[in-house]
Amino acid sequence: MLRKNLISNFSSSRIFFNEIFRNNPKILSCKCSSFIPPEQKINNNSFGKYEVVLPWLVSARKKVPSYIPKPLYYETLFPEDTNDIIEIKNDNQIECIRESCLFAKTILNNVGLFIKPGVTTDYLDEQIHEMIINNGAYPSPLNYRDFPKSICTSVNNVACHGIPDNRPLQNGDILNVDITVYLNGYHGDCSKMFVVGEIDSEAKRLINITKSCLNAAIKICKPNENFCNIGNVIEAIADENKLSVVPAFVGHGIGQYFHGPPDIFHFANDYPGKMCPGMTFTIEPVLSQGGNEIEILDDGWTAVTTDDARTAQFEHTILITNQGCDILTY
């Protein structure tokens, strides 16, 4: 059985959206004339000193040229359902997803060029959107279940699915930037942490341990390995370092579909199933300085920690091979 004490609003993004959000879509809108920036709240406790982030103004979603191949949800807002069978990719499919993952990694590696105090995450979204479409690809998050932007940017206490907005980045902020691209019919997905100016020692520790969790989980991936051991390894490291795994967000299968089986849980579990050559999936643990509870804000996407603790996340797409695994977004 999965651990019962998930305490979060949902046990996985994919399960949650399939069962709930599809039937209750939220339309994001705001009026510039009525926008008032949230009152600044500074945390200065055992978690460190940083600004607690709330949503600011979200600009209009970007256009995608007609000549760019798009996933079906560009028009419908909802992806096609996938069955519960984990796809084993053939050589041609593997080459296609390698290409999309390589491009996603290249885009992610360029994000740091734009990050500095005073820059908004909306500006990051604009720059990355242009880079993606200028290379003939589609930014996968855009229109996915009505998500309004081309990337996800999660700052400080935002655990996941942060919507780029007009809040200026502050010295000492930490943020995850999540890049997924749709190229030649396949999605490639990756994310990593960035820092703004000088950050405190607590933030550095959180980032380093989260990255170590991802690397340790990847190291065990090979044919016949149990999927559940990914979460077992990650939670052991988190517990040892007195950090919490946020259980609401899971890795997922990926290919011509953005999200599919298997679900990759990042906490200790006994989820059934074994890895086989040809499987591709993401591993993307979110660790918190505090508790593991989150809440979803009124925009329907932004997930924040209930105790305002900062979080960190790293993500790679991997391929199981005959010998072990390849990190397609490395």
N, C-alpha and C positions, 0 to 999 in steps of 0.2 A: 504493500500500500504506500501511496505517497504520504509524506509527512502532513499531518492534519493542520499544524499550526502555521498556515500560510498567512493568515491575518490580512491579506491584501484584497483588493477589489476583484481580482481575477487571477487564476493560476497560470495563464499564459496569454500573451497578446492574441495569438491566432484563435485559441479557443474562445476567448472573450468576444472578439469581434465577430466570429462566426455565429455565436449564440445570441448576442445582445445587440451589438452596435449596428449590424446589418438591418435590424428591424426598427432601429431608432436613430437614424442618421442625424447628426448635428450639422447645421449650416453655419459656418464661421463668418461673421460680419462685424464691422465696427464702423463708427463714423468719426472722421478726423475732428470735426467740430466739437464733439463731446468728450474727446479723450483727455483724461487727466492721469499723468504718471502715478503709479502706486507710491504710497509713502515709503520712504527708505527704511528698511529694518536691518540693523547690523547685529549679527550673532557674534558674541565675544565670550566664549565659554570653553569647555574642554575640547570642543570640536575645532576651535580656532577662531580667528576673526575674519569675517567675510560678510558680504551682503546677501540677505535672503531674497531670492528672485521670485517675482510674480510677473504674469504676462503684461506686456506693453502693447502698443499699437501694431497690428498686423496689416501689412500692405496687400494690395491686390495680387492674386496669383499670377505667375508669369505665363506668357504664351509659349507654345511649342510650334515651330514651323510645320507646315503640312507634310513636308517631305521626310520628316523624321518618323521612322517606324515606331509605333506606340503599342503598349499592351492594351488589351480590351477594356480594362477599367478606366482608361483615359476618358471614354465616353460614358460608361455605365456607372462609374465610381466604385463598383464592386467586382472583385476578381472572381474568376470561375472557381467553383469548388474543386478541391482535389480529393481523391480517394485516400484511404488509409494505408495504401501499399507504398512502401518506400521505393522510389525509382532507382534502378540500377542503370547508370548511363553507359552508352556505348562510346567508342573512341571518337566518333564525330561530335557527339554531344559534349564530351569532355573537352575537346578542343574549343568548342564554342563558349563554354562557361569559363574556360581558362582566359579567353580573350576578354570577356566582360569583366572578370575579376581583376585582371591586369590593369584594365582601364580604370576601374573603381579605385584601385590602390594608387594609381598615378594621380588621380584627382585628389584623393585624400592627402597625399604627400605634398600637394601644393597649397593646402589650406593655410598652413602656417605662415605663408607669405603675407596674408591679409590680417592676421590677428595682432592687435595692439590695443592699448587703452583708447577708448573713444569710438572705436569701430562698432557698428551694430551687427547683430547676427543677421538682420535683414540684408545688410550689405554683403555678408558672407554668402548668403543664399543667392543673391543676384550674381555675384562673380562666379560661383560654382555652377549655377544654372547655365550661364553663357559658355563656360568651358565645356560642359557636357554636350549641349546642343551643337556647338561649333565643331565638335568631333563626330557628329552624326548619331549621337546616342540620346536616350531619353532618361530624365531623372526619375527613377522608380517611385519615390514617395509621392510625387505630385499626382493628385486626384485619387490616390489609393484610399478607398473608403472616405473620399472627400478631404483628405489631407491637403492643406492649401499651399504647401511650399515644396521645394525641390530637395531639401535636406532636413535633417533633424539636428537641432542644437540644444543641448541640455546643460545648463549653467548652474554650478554650485549645488543647491538643494533640489534641482530638477533631476529626477532619476532617469527619465527616458521620455522620448517623443516630444521634446520641447519644440515649439513652433518659432522659427526665426521672427524677430520683431524689431522695434526701433529702440530697445534699451541699449545704451552705450556700454560696451564691456568696460569693467573697472579693473584697475591694478589689483592683483590678488585673486581674480576670478579663475576658476578652472571650468573647462567645458569639454563635453564630448561632442564631436561632430560625426554624424552617421551618414555615410555616402553609399547609395545604392544606384546602380545604373542598369539600364536595359539596352543591350547592344546585340545586334544580330539574333534577336529572339530570346536572349538569355539574360538573367539578372546576375549581377555581381555585387556583393555586400560586404562592407567593412566599416569599422569606426575606431577612433582612438581619442585619447585625451590631449588637450592643448592647455597651456597656461598663459595667463595675461600678466605681463610684467613679472614682479616678484611675488612668489607665493610662500605661505608659511610651511613649517616643517610637518604639520599634521596633514596638509594637503599632499605634500610630496610623498609621505608615507602611504596614504590612501591610494595614490596613483600607482606607486611602485608595487604594492601588494596585489592590487587588482590585475596589473599586467602579469605578475608572477602566477596568479591563478589561471589566467588564460593559457600561458605558456605551459604550465604543468598539465593542464587538461589536454592540450594538443599532443603532448608527448606520449600519452597513453593510447592514442587513437591508432587502431590497426585492425585487420580482419579478425573477427570473432570476439572482439572486445565488447563488453556490455556497455550500452549507452549510459546506464545509471552511474557507471564509475566516473563519468565526467563530473557529475554533480558531487559525488563523494569526495573526489580529489579537491574540488574547488572549496567546498564547505570546510574541509579539514584545515586548509590553509587559512581561510577566513577566521575560523574559530580560534586557531592558534594565535592569530594576531588581533583578536578581540574586535573583529569587524563583522558586519552582518551581510549575508547574501540576501538581496531583494528577490523574493521568489516569483514575483508577478511576471517577470520578463524571461523569455526562454529563447534558446536557439531554435533553428528550424531548417527543414530541408529547403533547397533552392534549386532553381533551374529555369525552365521556361515559365514557371510560376514563381512569384515573389516569396510566398510562404507555403510550405507543405510539410508532410511528414518526413522525418521524425521530429517530434518535439524534444528539444534538448534541455533538460532541467539542470539548473546550476546549483541545486542544493542536494543534500543527501536524500537518496530515494532508491526504489527498486523498480523503476520503470523498465518494462520488458523490452527485449530486442537486442540484437547484436549487429555490429558493424560488418559490412561486406564491401569488397572492392567495387568501385563504381558509384558508391553513395557520395553525395555532396550535401553538406549542411554547415550551418554557422554555429559557432560557440561565442557567446557574448555576455559574460557575467557582469552584473551590476552589484557593486559592493557599497555599503553605507558605513559611515562613521558611527552611526547610532543604531536605531531599531530598523526592522525590515518592513514596516508598514508604509504604504503610500496611499495617496488619494488622487483621483482624477479631477482636474479643474473643469470649470464650466465650458471650456472650449472643446471638451470631449477627448482631448489628447494629452495635454500636459500632465505628467505624473510627478508629483512632488512628495518628498518625505514628510510624514506627519509631524516629526520632531525637528524639522528644518535642518537635519544633518546633511552634509555634503555627500555626494556619491561619485563614483568613477566607473567607467565601463570601457572595455576594449573588445573588439570583435574581429574575427577572421572567418572566411569561408574556407573549408577544407574538403579535400577529396581523399577518400579511402582508397589506397592502392594495394597491390599484392604484397608489398614489402612493409607498408605502414600507412603513412598519409603524406599528402602534399598540402602545403598552405598556399592556396591559390591567390590570396591577397597579400602575400608577404613581399 
